[in-house]
Amino acid sequence: MLRTEALRLAYPARILVDGLTVEFRPGDVWAILGRNGSGKSTLLHALAQLRQPQAGHITIDGQEAAGRPRRALARLIGVLLQEESREFWGSVSDYVLLGRYPHAGSPFGWSVKDESIAAREIESMHLSELGHRAYASLSGGERQRARAAALLAQQPLIYLLDEPLQHLDLPHQVALLERLAGEARTRGAVVILALHDLLFAARYCTRFLLLFGDGRFSIGAAQEVLTPELLGELYGFPLSLAEVGGERLFLPRSPGAGPHV
């Protein structure tokens, strides 16, 4: 569905990703891993057509993504960025309804279907009691859940999420990841997450893209790329592998155990 070919990304003059060719297939949940400044956000912006790559192509279903009408693109791609303005005038319900804009059939208001979908996603993110609150009055975690609800109400086929777990407490982190995994499983959506949490990445993601920040990258399944050696190089910090309850955990070693940044 979504594919990059020979993609090169640089910011501002440093090459972050060079020659990336990868296919994001329906039903896959991807984790993009790397240190701060390694190009995770830059790549998501390029996939969302918010930033032009220095070279290469991005296609959706075999057609160039660049130049597609913005509203048509928004019916396919949903984006959750790290930062967003708090200066929204309306309520939580108003904010979540914005996710339905790409599908709206009338310029004069929302349909019953739009309102029903928005109400369902407000409930799914445990915001029912806050629906009439001003969006700007929410806490950081509540605002993040409202943003996730708007994204889910959009019902895209490609989800691009940059650090979606920020500000969320543990139950809501799990709830959001479960829901996104369900979107991939039941709707065949492509889910691409920039994450720092290796535990959740290993638990919920099926494919991994490691960005080293100097043009290099690694792609594969968990058993191929989630190793102490490769992750230690990725993060510049020594890691140890432990298995607990059938899950593979990567634990930071003592600072004196090896070189780190």
Backbone hydrogen bonds, N-H to C=O, Kabsch-Sander energy under -0.5 kcal/mol:
donor,donor_aa,acceptor,acceptor_aa,energy
2,L,24,F,-1.7
3,R,59,T,-2.5
4,T,22,V,-2.6
5,E,57,H,-2.3
7,L,20,L,-2.2
8,R,55,A,-2.5
9,L,17,V,-2.6
11,Y,14,R,-2.3
16,L,9,L,-2.8
17,V,9,L,-1.7
18,D,215,G,-1.9
19,G,7,L,-0.8
20,L,7,L,-2.2
21,T,19,G,-0.6
22,V,4,T,-1.1
24,F,2,L,-3.4
24,F,22,V,-0.5
25,R,23,E,-0.8
27,G,189,A,-1.4
28,D,25,R,-2.0
30,W,28,D,-0.5
30,W,191,V,-3.6
31,A,207,R,-2.0
32,I,193,L,-3.4
33,L,31,A,-0.6
33,L,209,L,-2.4
38,S,35,R,-1.8
43,L,39,G,-2.4
44,L,40,K,-2.1
45,H,41,S,-2.7
46,A,42,T,-2.0
47,L,43,L,-2.6
48,A,44,L,-2.0
49,Q,46,A,-1.4
50,L,45,H,-3.1
51,R,45,H,-0.9
54,Q,8,R,-2.1
55,A,8,R,-1.2
57,H,5,E,-2.0
59,T,3,R,-2.7
60,I,63,Q,-3.0
61,D,1,M,-3.1
63,Q,60,I,-1.8
65,A,58,I,-2.7
66,A,58,I,-0.5
68,R,65,A,-1.7
73,L,69,P,-2.5
74,A,70,R,-2.1
75,R,71,R,-0.9
76,L,72,A,-0.5
76,L,73,L,-1.2
77,I,73,L,-2.9
78,G,158,I,-3.0
80,L,160,L,-2.7
81,L,79,V,-0.5
88,F,86,R,-2.2
92,V,130,L,-0.5
92,V,133,R,-1.9
93,S,131,G,-2.3
95,Y,91,S,-2.3
96,V,92,V,-2.6
97,L,93,S,-2.0
98,L,94,D,-0.9
98,L,95,Y,-0.9
99,G,96,V,-1.6
100,R,97,L,-2.2
101,Y,98,L,-1.7
103,H,100,R,-1.6
104,A,100,R,-0.9
104,A,101,Y,-1.1
109,G,106,S,-0.8
115,E,111,S,-2.3
116,S,112,V,-2.2
117,I,113,K,-2.6
118,A,114,D,-2.5
119,A,115,E,-2.3
120,R,116,S,-2.0
121,E,117,I,-2.1
122,I,118,A,-2.3
123,E,119,A,-1.9
124,S,120,R,-2.2
125,M,121,E,-1.6
126,H,123,E,-1.9
127,L,122,I,-2.6
130,L,127,L,-2.0
131,G,128,S,-1.0
133,R,130,L,-1.7
135,Y,90,G,-2.4
136,A,88,F,-0.6
137,S,134,A,-1.6
138,L,135,Y,-1.7
143,R,139,S,-2.7
144,Q,140,G,-2.0
145,R,141,G,-1.9
146,A,142,E,-2.1
147,R,143,R,-2.4
148,A,144,Q,-2.2
149,A,145,R,-2.3
150,A,146,A,-2.2
151,L,147,R,-2.0
152,L,148,A,-2.5
153,A,149,A,-2.3
154,Q,150,A,-1.2
155,Q,151,L,-0.7
155,Q,152,L,-0.9
157,L,76,L,-1.4
158,I,76,L,-2.3
159,Y,190,V,-3.4
160,L,78,G,-2.8
160,L,158,I,-0.5
161,L,159,Y,-0.5
161,L,192,I,-2.6
162,D,80,L,-3.1
163,E,161,L,-0.7
163,E,194,A,-1.8
166,Q,163,E,-1.4
168,L,165,L,-1.6
173,Q,169,D,-2.2
174,V,170,L,-2.3
175,A,171,P,-2.3
176,L,172,H,-2.2
177,L,173,Q,-2.2
178,E,174,V,-2.8
179,R,175,A,-2.0
180,L,176,L,-2.5
181,A,177,L,-2.5
182,G,178,E,-2.0
183,E,179,R,-2.0
184,A,180,L,-1.8
185,R,181,A,-2.2
186,T,182,G,-3.2
187,R,182,G,-0.5
187,R,183,E,-1.5
188,G,184,A,-0.7
189,A,183,E,-1.7
190,V,157,L,-2.8
191,V,28,D,-2.2
191,V,189,A,-0.5
192,I,159,Y,-2.6
193,L,30,W,-2.7
194,A,161,L,-2.8
195,L,32,I,-1.8
195,L,193,L,-0.7
198,L,196,H,-0.9
201,A,197,D,-2.1
202,A,198,L,-2.6
203,R,199,L,-1.9
204,Y,200,F,-2.6
205,C,201,A,-2.1
206,T,29,V,-2.6
207,R,29,V,-1.9
208,F,220,G,-2.2
209,L,31,A,-2.7
210,L,218,S,-3.1
211,L,33,L,-2.8
211,L,209,L,-0.5
212,F,210,L,-0.5
212,F,216,R,-1.9
213,G,38,S,-0.6
213,G,216,R,-0.5
215,G,16,L,-1.9
218,S,210,L,-1.8
220,G,208,F,-1.9
224,E,221,A,-1.0
225,V,221,A,-2.0
226,L,222,A,-2.3
227,T,225,V,-1.7
231,L,227,T,-2.8
232,G,228,P,-2.0
233,E,229,E,-1.8
234,L,230,L,-2.3
235,Y,231,L,-2.5
236,G,232,G,-1.2
237,F,232,G,-1.3
240,S,251,L,-2.8
242,A,249,L,-2.7
244,V,247,E,-2.5
247,E,244,V,-1.9
249,L,242,A,-3.9
249,L,247,E,-0.6
251,L,240,S,-2.9
251,L,249,L,-0.6
253,R,238,P,-2.2
257,A,254,S,-2.8
258,G,255,P,-0.6
261,V,236,G,-1.5
